[in-house]
Amino acid sequence: MSLRRILVALPLSVALVMAVGVSPAWSTREVAVVPVSADPYSDPGAQHATEVEPDSFATDSTVVSAFQVGRRAFPGGASNIGWASSTGAGRSFDHGFLPGITKVAGGPYDLASDPVVAYDAAHRVWLISSLAGRASGVTYGDAILVNRSGDGLHWSDPVTVAQKGAGGLDKNWTVCDNHRQSPFFGHCYTEFDDFFAGDRLLVSTSTDGGRSWTAPAHPEGSGPGFAGQPVVQRDGTVVVPFLGFAGSPFSIGAFRSTDGGQTWSTPLTISSAGYHHPPGLRADYPLPSAETDRAGEVYVAWADCRFRQGCSSNDLVLSSSADGVSWSAPARIPIDPADSGADHFIQGLAVDPHTAGSHARLALTYYSYPNAACTVATCDLEVGFVSSRDAGVSWSAPMKLAGPMKLDWLANAGTGRMVGDYISTSFMHGRALPFFAEANPPSGGLFDEAIATVAGGLQVLGRTPIAQGH
């Protein structure tokens, strides 16, 4: 497979985004936003050039991101899954597209979706899991697949994690136990749900670097769930926060395994979750974003309207747990005043794995509308970033990374315009690397929507005031 390299040369060919004069809430810090990939396809049925829904994972030396390429409006999914990898602290990226999944890359499937990146330190292998299916029908989740790589650059054909000929599999997420003191070091877990079985939560386990996977297991006594995001604590306990459908109108729940994925506990409720649907966007649910610190504290963030009068817009909120059983009350992340009228959603949380306790460093990338009462024609979509140096007790001033973007610049997802059901942030060398979909006005019959990041990452500032011009 040929590799394409995107060089991030500062200040050449880099858009410096500065928030001066946009909103008094934004900091005035300059950031260099750069694309990491571009849609190369022209297959009919997909919307080109579009890239959406990034995930990422970082080790000390490498960060790998993955995303949908060539988004389709119906029944969803994309032409393929793309990847972009950096061994240069996020200043330069190699990028390409996974082999063997969809027909544009020699595979049997029409569509691919829901890319997730994991790294297995025990077997020294990168994994990208994805959802694959056919273009006919309403639900296209025929299989959960994993492509493997030893270097984050050269990728194998996919391995099947789970398969269901009638479709309905959805929202996979993969994580590996990289704690050398854990009795389950080298176990990898892929969580997903079965829509046709009432959104039944399922987990498959691999102990050989993703080459083979167990038959899916499910937590006993569980009701319907969606978009689980497993994380692993230092002792090998796997905690899976997920979106539940019992609440007002939703809930955030969690279940766990303490025996390497052999059995899974009955899910518990972390919190109810109110939600304001952002006008015009495919952002139907407040999907949780979860990570752990060095000591194993689990942090979960989601969009929630509980602090806004009449549920008129969303804040981002944070809860944490030392054991996956007892959780703190959701705390509002103070991006702006609760009466600001702004809306915040589709967040990607990162926790610096080298920090812990009251010094845990958190970073959060998110989308927002300055005015939640906008219409499809008037909404301005922006990308923001905040960070904390004290485990979420206090937060930095928000930094604008991209936007404003008009909604008709974005791929059509049938139920709304799309940047992704989720986005991602990862820590590398103590700096936060956000990955998000950024769009410019379409031209020549094509969109201009691609995955971007901030060259070299962002410093975690916490409550430190940001000086003008720095």
N, C-alpha and C positions, 0 to 999 in steps of 0.2 A: 504494500500500500504506500503510495506516495504521501509525503508529509508536507504540509504547507506551514510556513512560519510567519506569524504576524509579529513584527518587531515594534516594540513600544519605544520610540525614540523621543525623548523629551529635549526641547519642546517641539520637535518636528512632527507634523501631521497628527497633532493631538489637540482635541477640543478642550480648552480650559473653561470649565463651567464655574461661574462666580455668581453668588446669590445676591449681589448688591442690588438693591432697589426692587427685588421681587416681593419680598415679604419681610416684615420686621422680625418674624420668628426665625428665619434662616440665619445661620452664621455666615460670615463673609470669607470663610476659608476657601481657597482655590483648590480644585481637584482636577486631575487629568483623567477623563473618561475615554476609554479606548475599546474598540471592538475586538473580540477574541476569535470570531469566526464569521462566516457568511454562507447563506443558502446557495448551493451550486446547481440545484436541480431545476428541471423544467417539465416534470411529469404532469400530465393533466389531472385535474381533480384536486390538486393542492394549490394553496395560495403562496406564490413566490414574490419577493424574497422575504421569508419570514423565519425567525427563530424565537422560540418561547420556552418558558418553564425550565430554568436551569437549576441543577443541584451541583454541589461541589464537596470535595473532601481534601484535606491537606495533611501531609506528614511534615516533619521538620524541613525536608528538602524539596518536596514536590506537591503541587496542587493540581488536581484534575477536576474539570467540570464537564457536565453532560447536559444535553438540551434537545428539545424537539426541533426538527428542521423541515420546513415546508408544511405548515399547519393546514389541515383540512377543516372546512366548516361542518361537514356531515359525512360520516357519523362521528367525526373527531379524529384524534391522532394526527400523525404527520408522516411525511415521506420516509423519514429515517431519524435516527438518533445521531447527533453530532457530539464531538468531544473537543476539549481544548485543555492542554497541559502545559505547566510551567515548572522548570527547575531553577528559574532565575528570579525568585522572590516576586513573581507576578509582574515582572517588567517585560518579558517576552513570552510568547505562547506558540507552541506547535498545535495544529488542529487537523481534524479529519472526521471521518464518518464511519460508524460501526458496520462491519461486514456481516452478511448472512442473515439479517433479520427481515428486511423488506425487499421487494422485487427490484428496487433501484440499486440495491447493493448485493444482488445475487441470492437473496433469501426467498422464502416461500410466502411471506405475509404481505398484505397490502399496506398496513399501518403500523406505526410504533408510537408509543407515548410513555409518559410518566418515568423519565430517566432518573436514576439515583446512583450516586457514586459511593463506594466503600473501599477500604483498604484492609487487607488481612496481613498483619505484621508477621504472624507465625509462618505463613507460607509465602510471604513476600510477593503478593499478587494484588493487583487492582481489579475491582469488579464494577461493572455498570449493569444494573438491573433495569429492565424495561418491560412494558406491556405491549403485546403484539396481537394483531388480529386481522380480520378481513374488512373490506370496505362496504359490504352489504350488511343490512340489519342495523338495529339501533344500538346494540352493545357489541363491542368489538374485542373484548378481552378474552381471546382464546388461549393465551399462554403468557406466563411470566418467564422471562429469559434472563440469562446473565452472560455477558461477554467478559473475558478475562484478559489481563495484560500483566507482564512482568515489569514493564517500565513506564506504563501510562501512555505509551506512544504506539505500540503495535498490539492489535487486538485480535483475539481468536474469534472464530464463529461462535454463535451462542450455545449455551447449555440450557436445557429446559429445567426450570424449577418446579413449575406446576402447569398443567394443561387441562383444558375443559372444552370439548368440541362444541358445546352449545353456547360458549361465550359467557360473559358476565363477570370474569375476574377483573379486579380493579385496584388501583392505588397501592402499588407495591412500594416497599421501602426496605433497604438492606443496610445492615450494620455488622461489624465484626468485633469480636472480643480481642483487643490488642493489649490487654493487661497481663504481663508475664507472670505475675503472682496469682492470677486467676486459675482455678482448676480447669477452666474451659477456654484457656488461651488458644486461639485459632478456630473457635467456633464462629460461624457467620449465620445470621438470621435474616430471613426475608419475610416480612409481614405483608399481608394483602387481605382483601375481602372478596366474598362471592355474592355479587348483587342478586343473582337468581335464587340464592338460599337465604334471603332476607338480610343481606349485608353481613353475613357471618364472618367473623374475624378468624384469620388463619395465619399460621407461621410454619415455615419450613426451615430446616437447619442443615448446614453443611459443615463437615469437619475435615475436608480435604482441599481447601482453597477454592471452593465453588465448583469443583468438578462434578459433584453429585449432591443431591438434596433429599432429605427425608420426605415421606408423605406428609402433607399439611396436617398440623394439629391445631386444635382450637381451645380457647379458654372455657372451662366448664361454667355453665350458668350464664353465659354472655348473651346480651341482647344485640341488636343491630349496631354496627360500628363502621367507621370509615376513616381512611387516611391515618392509620397508626404510624408512629415514627419511633421505632425502637432505639434505645441507647443502652450502653453496657457500663455497669459500675465496676469498681476496682476488684471486688470479690467475685465477679462473674455474674451477678444478678442482672437480668435483662428487664428493663422497665419500658413499657410500650404505652405512651400517651396516645390518645386517639379521640376523634370526634364522635360523640354519641348523639342519638336522636331522641333522647328522653330529656326534656328540659324546656326552656322558654326562650327561643324555640329549640336550642341545642344544649348539649353538655360536653364538657371535656372530661374524659375518663382515663383510666390506666389499668393495665394488668401486668403481671410480671412472671418470670421464671427464675427459680433459684437452683435448678438442676441441669443447666446446659440445654434447655429447650425440650426436655422430655415431657414436662407437664407445665401447664400455665394456670395461673390463679384466676378466680372469678373477678371480673372487672369491678372497680370501684369508681365513684364519681369524684373528680377533683373539684369541679365547680359547674354550675349552670353557666350558660353563655348566651347573652342577648346579642343580636347581630343586625346591623343596618346594611342592606344590600346596596353597594355602590352603583349608581345609575349607569346603565350602558355596558357594564363589564361582565365578563364571565368570571365572577367571584362569588359563587353561590353559597359558600360555606366558610366559617371561620376555622380553617384548618390549623391545627397546632404545629408549632416548630419547637423542637426539643434538642438539648445538648447537655453534657455533663462537664463538671470541672475536674481537676486532678484528684480530688478526694472522693469523687463519685456523686456529689450533689447534682440532682437532676433539675434543670430549669426548663420551663415550658412557657411559651408566649403565644398569644392568639389575639384576634381582633374581637372587641366586645363593646357594646353600646351602653353598658350599665351605668356609666358615670355621666352620660349625656342626657339632658332632659328630653323625655319622650322618645328615647332611642333614635335620635335624629342623626347621629353619626357615630363612628367607632373611635375608641382609643385602642392602643395596644396595651395588653395587660400581661403580668408575669406572676407565675407561681413556682415554688420550688419544693423539693423534698429530698431528704437524706436516704430514704428507704423505698420510695415509690408507693408508700402506703399513707403516710401522714403528709399532707400538703399545706403550704401556707395559703392564706387568703389571697385572692388575686389582687395585685397592686397595680394601680394605673401608672403607666410610663408617661411622665409629663412632657410630652413633645410640645404641647401648646396648652393654653387654658381650656378647661372643659367646656367653656361657652364660646370657643373660637369659631365654631361652625365648620371646621375642617374635618375630614374623614381620613382614617388610616386603616390599611388592610394589606393582605398578601405580604406577610413579614418573613424574613429569614434570620433566625437567631444563631449566633456563634458564641461559644464560651472558650476562652483561651485554656487549652488543656494543661498548661504549665502553671496555672494559678488555681487558688482554692480559698475556701472560707470567705472571710470578710474582704479579702483582696482579690477575689475572683473577678476577672475582666470579661465583660460582656459586650457584644457588638450586635446591632440590629439594623438591618436594611429593610425598607418597606416602601410601598406605594401609598400615595395620598392624593386627595382632592383638596385644594384650598377652600372650596365651597361645596359642602355635601349636598346642598340644595340645587346643584347644577342640573342641567338636562343633557341628554345624549349629544346635542349639538353644541353645548357650551362648556362641558366639563374639561378641565385642564388636569391631565395626569402627570404627577411628579414622582420622583424617586428620592427618598430621604434616608439619612443615616444618623443614628445616635449611639452612644457608647457609655459604659459605666466601668469605673475602676474599683467599685466597692460592692460587688455582687448584686447590683440593681437597686441599692439604697438611693443613689443619686445618679443623674444622667447628664451628659453633655448637652449643649445647645444643638438643635438639629442642623444637619448639613445637607444641602441640596446637591444631589448627584446628577440628576437628569430631569428634563422637562422644561416647560410644559409641553405635553404631547396631546394632540387631539385624538379622539377615540377612533375616527375613521382612518387614522394612520396605522391602526393595529389590525392584526388578522381577525377575521370573523370566526367565532366559535359556535355559531348557531344561537346560543342563548345570550350572547353578548360578545363584545370585543375582548381579545385575549392577550395578556402578557405571560400568563401561566397561573395554574392553581397554587403554585408556590415559587419562591425564589430562595437564594442561598447566600450565606456568608460563611467564610472559613478563616481561621487564624493561621498565619505563616510567619515565623520569626517575630512573633509578638505584634504583628500588624494584621488588620482585618481586611480581607479581600472580599468585596461584595460581587455577586454575579446577578445580573438582571437584564431584562429585555428593554432595549431602548429603540425608539422609532423616530423616523424623520418623515416628511411628507412623501407619499408615493409619487413615482414618476415613471413614464414609459410603460404604464400598465402593470407595474410591479410595486409591491410594498418595499419599504426600506426599514425592516425591523430585525435587529440582530442582538446577540448576547454581548454584553459589555461588562467591563470591570473598571476599577480605578488603578492606574499604573502604579505598581509598587505597594499597593494597599494603603490603609488609613491608620493613623495613630489613634489609640484609645485615650480619649482626653478626660473622661469623667466630668466632674463638675468644674474643672479648670476653665476660667474665662478664656474666650478666644479673642486674641487681639486683632484689631482692625488691620486687614492686609496681610495676615499671616495664616 
